[in-house]
């Protein structure tokens, strides 16, 4: 591995990565373009940086006086929640666990209005999705401790090496998308003054979407625990798509995170691909050169539309349903299975090593995947049927819309 560096790309753009970390040119171009936006003070790309819709994913952006909803994106509040369970590792059988998780993407049969009300939230038009992970790179994963680097820190979190953990990665589903759409219909990808009526309205809707996303992760965890017949408790819940107030050099600013985990809210899980480890880390406080942020995952190195064509000659579908650790991937959508193949992602160990060498974190433990839930086995492939046509049309229209902004 090359020497880890924090290198400047200009007066307002910075990248944190080692010399050997691959960065796609388009992602760097997007980072530079975002750094040049009015009011932008600094844009920082993490080692997991990759191209997004107009602005890169795996980055944090600090602006003064101006809010940029497009830099948060449509999945407002997306993040990671880690739970500790009482299920003994020695009794865990991946095939049996996988069978119990099948169906977690179906609507919850409980009272969503009451679930949200208990968390101070009103019902929305998108509550049929509450308690489901969604598609894309979202997942629910049963894990076990693979290797411990800091036993005291792990014990302080209440995680035991001989008990299973649960990691939930999901966000605000249609709620955040609706918030961004309302803003984009009026302002496109341009920013708004934070003190304006428009800025205040966005912040209020944003904050509700963040809370809805946390309620969604909480319900996903409860549904999973119930399906497995085990008890559990939350260890952490961190959001990596948000905008929050921040102060730098005495100035009030706005910190936008688009696929960047907070480094100022306690321990963080940085997940790898479905065929890789997840890494539990302790951020080192006060690192403003990284805008108080860390990588949120391994980061894509192969675009979704390229995945199946480039990988099909190297793997069979059934190969992608098993992991090198003996785990299982539950995914009934063939296209999604290829899009989320391990080869589509960077090495999470290298990503975390870059951040560790840069003095941004220490590693507590690595977590090994046993069962990863993506979609039910009965899910219809997006490559087949009218449902797939509708989804592809919607994705194409959304991509075209953001590509013009």
Secondary structure by P-SEA (a helix, b strand, c coil): ccccccccccccbbbbccccbbbbaaaaaaaaaaaacccccbbbbcccccccccccccbbbbbcccccccccccccccbbbbbbbccccccccaaaaaaaaccccccccccaaaaaaaacccccccccccccccccccbbbbbcccccccaaaaaaacccccbbbbbbbccccaaaaaaaaaaaacccccccccccaaaaaaaaaaaaaaaaaaaaaaaaaaaaaaaacbbbbbcccccccbbbbbbcccbbbbbbbccbbbccccbbbbbccccbbbbbbbbbccccccccccccccccccccccccccccccccaaaaacccccbbbbcccaaaaaaacccccccaaaaaaaaaaaccccccbbbbbcbbbccccccccccccaaaaaaaaaaaaaaaaaaac
